[in-house]
Amino acid sequence: MAQQRMLSFVSVEQETPEKREAEERRGDFHEIYADYIEAKANEQSSRCSQCGVPFCQTHCPLGNNIPDWLMLTANGRLEEAYEISAATSNMPEVCGRICPQDRLCEGGCVIEQSGHGTVTIGAVERYITDTAWERGWVQPIKPMREHGQSVGIIGAGPAGLSAADQLRSAGYKVTVYDRHDRAGGLLIYGIPNFKLEKEIVERRTKRLADGGVKFKLGVDVGKDVSLAELRQKHDAILIATGVYKSRELTALGAGSKGVHKALDYLIASNRVGLGVRVPEFESGVLDAKAKNVVVIGGGDTAMDCVRTAIRQGAKSVTCLYRRDRANMPGSQREVANAEEEGVRFDWLAAPRAVLEKKGGGAKAVKAHRMRLGLADASGRQSPEEIADSDYDLKADMVIKALGFDPEDLPEHFSESKLAVNRWGGVKIDYRTMMTSIDGVFAAGDIVRGASLVVWAIKEGRDAAASIEQYLRVKALSMAVAAE
């Protein structure tokens, strides 16, 4: 019966959820995609070809059982679909909204390769879990047994929250420490509302708190409490701080008052959206209204910045990127959304200098044209400068979205024994995810480097499994020693 409702891609066209018109969505920070209605979710799920080797699943970092929950959705068995989805992901409704599906699951979809248009996996994933919340299928954490051991997690971003979910579900005491006043990390303060409205994150953290996870917010580990103190307090520690140190712009005038870090800009905008007073926004320093804005970079953070500036009422918004469209690291779907909303993309261009006004502040970016040369060690073509190609681009506000590096955690934590790799990330044994310090584990961007939320969730789950194994051995050793 189930198979009769599948393989409909030959007769049913791909149909994405309705997207609000660009002119409408430019004026607010609400999400731009509508939800599927149940009949549409069932219909679009039925387009799945139920591959013998599901490339959508192998292209998903979490290994989500995508064909299974598509089949169940197509047949109206939505609660079962939710259970299958939740078995491998701690926040599928978040991934359904912000994962670059065009580069992951949907990019590997077999019917997409055959020219029929991919199954809209992300939209269905979002629909399944949103419906589960509405119908009360998302249950509080209720461990089958309680353990006496505790785990301290440093960082309340996706890696830390996923690990907390797994460990608390297994019955361990969990305390999450974060320097910000809200849990969620970049899900709260980095990603704009038009991609992920904050109540989606807040209901997840509330579920954790209701299930017994303790949150110590506004606590900067290394400043307010040391790593050594946390090790004394807990049986195991997970470092999941993410990477927040912005890469610097090397062009002349990079220190101008009109040049800002992408994260400073996005955090200010998100805090305003949460109803928090932000003096730098109120004074206009971090507000793009009526300004000519230039964002330097081509990743997802750059896309968040350009689309935020549009919504703040910028006079013009230009994205300056040194490679071409085909070689940019950001999601092509995000680029298309940005173009619809009025963002101009200046491909194969790089900044040479930020020109300042007489009274201070930026007035323009002096840029030069680039071309793609030979491939570098990563396989990507290296950008090369074209001689005598300088031009000026009006800019009252310049935002640096050049990527992120890790903070110096050994120094910040006052822990010289914490080993780091050559780029400053925490060094781990990938078999156990343990750092150079016994009982201290690490996961997410602080290990991998700035990456996708779905990878942070995956590594948070993996770290939780390793911590659980470590704690079992530790408890057994203590029991043997006590005899």
C-alpha positions in Angstrom: 0.0 0.0 0.0 2.8 2.4 0.9 4.7 1.9 -2.3 1.6 2.8 -4.4 1.7 6.3 -2.9 5.4 6.8 -3.8 7.3 7.3 -7.0 4.9 10.0 -8.1 7.7 12.3 -9.4 6.7 11.3 -12.9 3.2 12.8 -12.5 3.5 15.3 -9.7 5.6 18.4 -10.2 8.0 19.8 -7.5 6.2 22.5 -5.5 8.1 24.4 -2.8 6.2 26.1 0.1 4.7 29.4 -0.8 7.3 32.2 -0.5 6.3 35.7 0.4 6.8 38.3 -2.3 10.1 40.1 -2.0 8.5 43.6 -1.6 6.5 42.3 1.3 9.3 40.5 3.1 11.8 43.3 2.7 9.9 45.2 5.4 10.0 42.7 8.2 12.1 40.0 9.8 9.5 37.2 9.7 10.3 33.9 8.0 9.8 34.1 4.3 8.4 30.6 3.6 4.9 29.4 4.5 4.2 26.0 5.9 2.9 23.2 3.8 -0.7 22.1 4.4 -1.0 18.4 5.2 -2.3 17.4 1.8 0.6 19.2 0.1 3.2 17.7 2.4 1.8 14.3 1.6 1.8 14.9 -2.1 5.4 16.3 -2.2 6.6 13.4 0.0 5.1 10.9 -2.5 7.5 12.1 -5.2 10.3 10.3 -3.4 11.7 7.4 -5.5 12.6 5.3 -2.4 16.1 4.6 -3.7 17.8 1.4 -2.9 20.9 3.5 -2.0 19.4 6.8 -0.7 21.9 9.5 -1.6 19.9 12.1 0.3 20.7 10.1 3.5 24.4 9.7 2.7 24.6 13.5 1.9 23.1 14.3 5.3 25.7 14.7 8.1 23.3 13.3 10.6 22.4 10.3 8.3 18.7 11.1 8.7 16.4 8.3 7.5 14.9 10.6 4.9 13.2 8.0 2.6 11.5 6.4 5.6 9.9 9.6 6.9 9.0 10.7 3.5 7.1 7.4 2.9 5.4 7.7 6.2 4.4 11.3 5.5 3.0 10.4 2.1 0.8 7.8 3.7 -0.5 10.1 6.5 1.4 8.4 9.3 2.8 11.7 10.5 3.5 10.8 14.1 5.6 7.9 13.1 7.4 10.1 10.6 8.2 12.5 13.4 9.6 9.7 15.6 11.9 8.5 12.8 13.0 12.1 12.2 13.7 12.8 15.8 15.6 9.6 16.3 18.6 11.0 14.4 18.2 14.8 14.9 17.7 16.8 18.1 16.2 19.8 16.2 14.9 18.7 12.8 12.7 21.8 12.5 15.8 24.0 12.8 17.7 22.0 10.2 14.6 22.1 7.9 14.8 25.9 8.0 18.5 26.7 7.8 20.4 23.7 6.3 21.6 24.4 2.8 19.7 21.5 1.4 20.7 22.4 -2.1 24.3 21.4 -1.0 23.3 18.4 1.1 20.3 16.1 1.0 18.4 17.7 -1.9 21.6 18.2 -3.8 22.1 14.4 -3.8 18.5 13.5 -4.6 18.3 11.0 -7.4 15.3 12.5 -9.1 17.0 15.9 -9.1 19.8 14.3 -11.0 17.3 12.8 -13.5 15.8 16.2 -14.2 12.5 15.9 -12.4 13.3 18.4 -9.6 14.4 17.3 -6.1 12.0 16.2 -3.4 11.5 19.2 -1.1 13.1 17.4 1.8 13.8 20.5 4.0 10.3 21.8 3.8 8.8 18.4 4.7 11.3 18.0 7.6 10.2 21.4 8.9 6.5 20.5 8.5 6.8 17.2 10.3 8.3 18.6 13.5 6.3 21.8 13.5 3.2 19.6 13.4 4.6 17.4 16.2 4.9 20.5 18.4 1.4 21.6 17.6 -0.1 18.2 18.3 1.8 17.5 21.5 4.0 14.7 20.2 7.2 16.3 21.3 7.5 14.9 24.8 9.5 16.2 27.8 12.7 14.4 28.6 12.0 11.5 31.0 15.1 9.4 31.6 14.4 5.7 32.4 16.9 5.9 35.2 19.0 8.6 36.9 22.8 8.4 37.3 24.7 10.2 40.0 27.3 11.5 37.6 27.2 15.0 36.1 28.4 16.7 32.9 29.3 20.4 32.4 28.9 21.7 28.9 30.6 25.0 27.9 28.5 26.6 25.2 24.8 26.6 24.6 24.9 26.5 20.8 23.7 23.6 18.7 26.5 21.2 19.6 26.1 21.9 23.3 22.3 21.7 23.2 22.4 18.4 21.3 24.8 16.9 23.7 22.8 18.1 26.6 19.6 16.5 25.1 21.4 13.1 24.6 23.1 13.0 28.0 20.0 14.1 30.0 17.9 11.6 28.1 20.4 8.9 29.3 19.9 10.0 32.9 23.0 12.2 33.6 22.9 15.5 35.4 23.7 18.2 32.9 24.7 21.9 33.4 25.2 24.1 30.4 27.3 27.3 30.8 27.1 30.2 28.3 28.4 33.7 28.3 25.3 35.1 26.7 22.0 35.9 28.5 20.0 33.4 26.3 20.7 29.8 25.3 21.0 29.0 21.7 24.4 30.4 20.6 24.3 31.6 17.0 20.8 30.1 16.6 19.7 33.0 18.8 22.2 35.8 18.1 23.7 35.0 14.8 21.0 33.7 12.4 18.4 36.3 11.6 14.6 35.8 12.2 13.8 35.7 8.6 15.6 32.3 8.5 14.9 31.1 12.0 12.4 32.8 14.3 13.6 32.7 17.9 10.6 31.0 19.4 11.6 27.9 17.5 14.9 27.8 19.4 13.4 28.9 22.7 10.9 26.0 22.8 13.8 23.6 22.4 15.8 25.1 25.2 12.6 25.2 27.4 12.1 21.5 26.7 15.7 20.8 28.0 15.2 23.0 31.1 11.8 21.3 31.8 13.6 17.9 31.5 16.2 18.8 34.1 19.0 20.4 32.2 20.4 23.4 34.2 21.4 26.5 32.4 24.0 28.9 33.9 23.7 31.9 31.6 25.9 35.0 31.7 28.8 32.9 32.8 32.0 33.3 31.0 34.1 30.2 31.6 37.7 31.4 32.1 36.6 34.7 33.6 33.7 34.0 36.0 34.7 30.4 36.7 37.8 28.4 35.6 37.9 25.2 33.7 39.7 23.6 36.6 36.8 24.5 38.9 34.3 23.0 36.5 36.4 19.8 36.3 36.2 19.5 40.1 32.5 20.0 40.0 31.6 17.6 37.2 32.6 14.1 36.1 33.1 15.2 32.5 33.3 18.4 30.5 32.3 19.2 27.0 33.8 22.2 25.3 31.3 23.4 22.6 32.1 27.1 22.5 32.0 27.6 18.7 34.3 30.1 17.0 33.5 33.8 17.4 36.8 35.6 16.5 36.2 37.5 13.3 38.9 37.3 10.6 40.3 40.7 9.9 40.2 42.8 6.8 43.7 43.6 5.6 42.9 46.4 3.3 43.9 50.0 4.1 41.4 51.8 6.2 40.1 48.6 7.7 40.0 50.3 11.1 37.6 53.1 10.0 34.6 53.8 12.2 32.4 52.7 9.4 33.8 49.1 9.3 32.1 46.5 11.4 32.4 42.8 12.2 29.6 40.7 10.8 28.8 39.1 14.2 28.6 42.5 16.0 26.1 43.6 13.4 24.0 40.5 13.5 24.0 40.2 17.3 22.8 43.8 17.5 20.0 43.2 15.1 18.9 40.0 16.8 19.0 41.6 20.2 16.8 44.4 19.0 14.4 41.8 17.6 14.3 40.2 21.0 13.3 43.5 22.6 16.7 44.3 24.1 18.0 47.9 24.1 21.2 48.1 22.0 22.9 51.6 22.3 25.0 51.1 19.2 21.9 50.3 17.2 19.9 53.2 18.7 22.8 55.6 17.9 22.8 54.4 14.3 26.3 52.9 14.4 25.0 49.3 13.8 21.8 50.3 11.9 21.9 50.2 8.1 19.0 52.5 7.6 19.5 55.0 4.7 23.1 53.9 4.3 25.0 52.5 1.3 26.1 49.1 2.7 29.0 46.9 1.4 29.3 43.4 2.8 32.7 41.7 2.1 32.5 37.9 1.9 30.6 35.2 0.1 29.5 32.7 2.9 26.2 32.2 4.7 27.1 34.9 7.2 27.5 37.4 4.4 24.1 36.4 3.1 22.6 37.0 6.6 24.2 40.5 6.7 23.1 41.7 3.3 19.5 40.5 3.8 19.4 42.1 7.3 20.6 45.4 5.9 17.8 45.3 3.3 15.3 44.9 6.1 16.8 47.8 8.1 16.1 50.1 5.2 19.5 50.5 3.6 19.8 52.8 0.7 21.8 50.2 -1.3 23.3 46.8 -0.4 26.2 45.3 -2.3 28.0 42.0 -1.6 31.6 42.1 -2.7 33.1 38.6 -3.3 36.5 37.7 -4.8 35.4 34.6 -6.6 32.4 34.0 -9.0 28.9 32.8 -8.2 29.7 29.2 -8.9 32.6 29.2 -6.4 31.0 31.0 -3.5 30.7 29.0 -0.3 27.2 30.3 0.6 23.9 28.6 -0.3 22.7 29.4 -3.9 19.2 29.5 -2.5 20.2 32.3 -0.2 21.8 34.2 -3.0 18.6 33.9 -5.1 16.5 35.2 -2.1 18.9 38.1 -1.6 18.8 39.1 -5.3 15.0 39.0 -5.2 15.1 41.4 -2.2 17.3 43.9 -4.0 20.9 42.9 -3.0 23.5 43.6 -5.7 26.3 41.1 -6.1 29.7 42.3 -7.3 31.5 39.0 -8.3 35.2 38.7 -8.9 36.0 41.8 -6.9 38.1 42.4 -3.8 38.7 45.4 -1.5 41.9 47.4 -1.7 41.0 50.1 0.8 38.2 51.7 2.8 38.1 55.4 2.0 37.2 57.7 4.8 35.3 61.0 5.0 37.0 64.1 6.3 35.1 63.9 9.5 35.7 60.2 10.0 33.7 57.2 8.9 33.6 55.3 5.6 32.6 56.9 2.3 33.6 54.2 -0.2 35.4 50.9 -0.8 38.2 51.0 -3.3 38.0 47.6 -5.0 39.7 45.9 -7.9 38.7 43.2 -10.3 39.8 39.6 -10.0 40.0 36.5 -12.2 40.2 32.9 -11.3 43.6 31.2 -11.9 45.0 27.8 -11.1 43.5 25.6 -8.4 44.9 25.8 -4.9 45.5 22.9 -2.5 41.8 22.7 -1.8 41.0 22.3 -5.5 39.4 25.7 -5.8 40.6 28.2 -8.3 42.7 30.9 -6.7 41.6 34.5 -7.3 44.2 36.7 -9.0 44.2 40.5 -9.2 43.6 42.2 -12.6 46.0 45.0 -13.1 44.7 48.6 -13.3 41.1 47.6 -12.5 40.5 49.8 -9.5 37.1 51.4 -9.0 35.2 53.0 -6.1 32.0 51.7 -4.5 29.9 54.0 -2.3 29.8 52.7 1.3 28.7 54.4 4.5 28.8 51.1 6.2 31.2 48.2 5.5 30.6 44.8 7.1 33.4 42.2 7.3 32.0 38.7 6.8 35.3 36.9 6.1 34.8 33.9 8.4 35.7 33.1 12.0 38.6 31.7 13.9 38.7 30.2 17.4 39.6 32.2 20.5 42.8 31.3 22.3 41.1 28.9 24.7 44.2 27.6 26.6 44.9 31.2 27.5 41.2 32.1 28.2 40.6 29.0 30.3 44.1 29.4 32.0 44.7 25.8 31.0 48.0 25.3 29.3 47.5 21.5 29.0 44.6 22.0 26.6 46.2 21.2 23.2 45.1 23.0 20.0 45.7 22.3 16.4 47.7 24.4 13.9 44.8 26.8 13.3 43.9 27.2 17.0 41.0 24.8 17.3 40.8 22.4 20.2 42.7 19.2 19.3 40.8 15.9 20.0 41.2 12.2 19.6 38.6 11.6 16.9 37.9 8.1 18.1 36.8 9.4 21.5 36.4 13.1 21.0 38.4 13.7 24.1 40.9 16.5 24.3 44.4 16.3 25.7 42.9 16.6 29.2 41.3 13.5 30.7 37.5 13.8 31.0 37.4 16.9 28.8 35.8 16.5 25.4 35.1 18.9 22.6 32.7 19.2 19.6 31.4 21.5 17.0 33.0 24.5 15.4 35.7 24.8 18.0 37.0 21.5 16.7 35.9 21.5 13.0 36.1 25.3 12.3 33.2 27.5 11.3 30.7 25.2 9.7 27.1 24.2 9.4 24.6 23.8 12.3 23.8 20.3 11.2 27.5 19.3 11.6 27.5 20.8 15.1 24.4 18.8 16.0 26.0 15.6 14.7 29.2 16.2 16.6 27.3 17.1 19.8 25.5 13.7 19.5 28.8 11.9 18.9 30.5 13.6 21.9 27.5 12.7 24.1 27.9 9.0 23.2 31.7 9.1 23.9 31.1 10.9 27.3 28.5 8.3 28.2 30.9 5.5 27.5 33.6 7.4 29.5 31.3 7.8 32.5 30.3 4.2 32.5 33.9 3.1 32.7 34.6 5.7 35.3 31.6 4.5 37.4 32.7 0.9 37.1 36.3 1.7 38.1 35.1 3.5 41.2 32.8 0.6 42.1 35.6 -1.9 41.8 37.9 0.3 43.8 35.3 0.6 46.5 35.0 -3.2 47.0 
